[in-house]
Amino acid sequence: MSGFDLFPKAKQAIIDRVREGVAPGMVAGVFVRGAHTHQGESYLFAHGNRRLPLQGLSALPMELDTIFDLASVSKVVATASLYASLVDR
């Protein structure tokens, strides 16, 4: 099973989570072996908004080139990675 076989389910999950209000918008990507060397394939998907309509500003749709500030999740990612490493031992 390739990454592309799984992508329709991931795409629908993103649409559902945005609709449920889990996040205003999301971007996802599937990269199949060799994609970074142009010998494989990749699929990108953006859904929802990158800016909500607040204080008189209009909503902006999520785009594939949206830049995210990941500073707020760095501790979570580091902790989860370390925990996974310990579980593997």
C-alpha contacts under 8 A as a table, 3 or more apart, distances in Angstrom:
res1	aa1	res2	aa2	distance
1	M	5	D	6.23
1	M	6	L	7.87
2	S	5	D	5.36
2	S	6	L	7.07
2	S	32	V	7.60
3	G	6	L	5.37
3	G	7	F	6.33
3	G	30	V	6.25
3	G	31	F	7.30
3	G	32	V	6.33
4	F	7	F	5.00
4	F	8	P	7.57
4	F	30	V	7.10
4	F	32	V	7.99
4	F	43	Y	7.80
5	D	8	P	6.99
6	L	9	K	5.73
6	L	10	A	6.56
7	F	10	A	4.92
7	F	11	K	5.87
7	F	30	V	7.14
8	P	11	K	5.02
8	P	12	Q	6.14
9	K	12	Q	5.17
9	K	13	A	6.12
10	A	13	A	4.99
10	A	14	I	6.27
11	K	14	I	5.22
11	K	15	I	6.38
11	K	28	A	7.88
11	K	45	F	7.28
12	Q	15	I	5.04
12	Q	16	D	6.08
13	A	16	D	5.04
13	A	17	R	6.09
14	I	17	R	5.15
14	I	18	V	6.19
14	I	26	M	6.77
14	I	47	H	7.38
15	I	18	V	5.33
15	I	19	R	6.16
15	I	47	H	6.65
15	I	48	G	7.82
16	D	19	R	5.03
16	D	20	E	6.11
17	R	20	E	4.97
17	R	21	G	6.26
17	R	22	V	5.32
17	R	23	A	6.82
18	V	21	G	5.09
18	V	22	V	5.76
18	V	23	A	5.37
18	V	24	P	5.73
18	V	25	G	5.90
18	V	26	M	7.48
18	V	47	H	7.66
18	V	48	G	6.36
19	R	22	V	7.72
21	G	24	P	6.33
23	A	26	M	7.07
24	P	48	G	5.78
24	P	49	N	5.41
24	P	50	R	6.77
24	P	51	R	7.67
24	P	52	L	7.13
25	G	46	A	7.49
25	G	47	H	5.50
25	G	48	G	3.92
25	G	49	N	4.69
25	G	50	R	5.86
25	G	62	M	6.05
26	M	46	A	5.85
26	M	47	H	5.59
26	M	48	G	6.49
26	M	49	N	7.86
26	M	62	M	7.05
27	V	44	L	7.37
27	V	45	F	5.67
27	V	46	A	4.35
27	V	47	H	6.55
27	V	62	M	7.52
27	V	63	E	7.61
27	V	64	L	6.52
28	A	44	L	5.82
28	A	45	F	5.35
28	A	46	A	6.55
29	G	42	S	7.07
29	G	43	Y	5.57
29	G	44	L	4.35
29	G	45	F	6.32
30	V	42	S	5.52
30	V	43	Y	5.19
30	V	44	L	6.54
31	F	35	A	5.91
31	F	36	H	7.95
31	F	40	G	7.72
31	F	41	E	6.23
31	F	42	S	4.40
31	F	43	Y	6.60
32	V	35	A	5.64
32	V	40	G	5.69
32	V	41	E	5.38
32	V	42	S	5.98
33	R	36	H	7.96
33	R	39	Q	7.90
33	R	40	G	5.57
33	R	41	E	7.48
34	G	37	T	5.36
34	G	38	H	6.46
34	G	39	Q	4.98
34	G	40	G	4.32
34	G	41	E	7.35
35	A	38	H	5.02
35	A	39	Q	5.53
35	A	40	G	3.75
35	A	41	E	4.90
35	A	42	S	6.03
36	H	39	Q	7.47
36	H	40	G	7.25
37	T	40	G	7.14
38	H	41	E	7.28
44	L	64	L	7.06
45	F	64	L	6.83
46	A	62	M	5.86
46	A	63	E	5.69
46	A	64	L	5.68
47	H	61	P	7.56
47	H	62	M	5.82
47	H	63	E	7.65
48	G	61	P	5.97
48	G	62	M	5.53
49	N	52	L	6.35
49	N	59	A	6.53
49	N	60	L	5.49
49	N	61	P	4.14
49	N	62	M	4.51
50	R	59	A	7.53
50	R	60	L	5.65
50	R	61	P	5.61
50	R	62	M	4.58
50	R	63	E	7.62
50	R	66	T	7.52
51	R	58	S	7.82
51	R	59	A	5.19
51	R	60	L	5.02
51	R	61	P	7.11
51	R	62	M	7.84
52	L	57	L	7.96
52	L	58	S	7.03
52	L	59	A	4.63
52	L	60	L	6.84
53	P	56	G	6.80
53	P	57	L	5.33
53	P	58	S	4.61
53	P	59	A	4.42
53	P	60	L	7.94
54	L	57	L	5.35
54	L	58	S	7.05
54	L	59	A	7.80
62	M	66	T	6.70
63	E	66	T	5.34
69	D	72	S	7.28
70	L	73	V	5.47
70	L	74	S	6.36
71	A	74	S	5.36
72	S	75	K	7.37
73	V	76	V	5.22
73	V	77	V	6.18
74	S	77	V	5.20
74	S	78	A	6.08
75	K	78	A	5.15
75	K	79	T	5.97
76	V	79	T	5.17
76	V	80	A	5.99
77	V	80	A	5.19
77	V	81	S	6.04
78	A	81	S	5.17
78	A	82	L	6.17
79	T	82	L	5.17
79	T	83	Y	6.05
80	A	83	Y	5.04
80	A	84	A	6.10
81	S	84	A	5.13
81	S	85	S	6.18
82	L	85	S	5.00
82	L	86	L	6.29
83	Y	86	L	5.10
83	Y	87	V	6.21
84	A	87	V	5.04
84	A	88	D	6.27
85	S	88	D	5.24
85	S	89	R	6.73
86	L	89	R	5.28
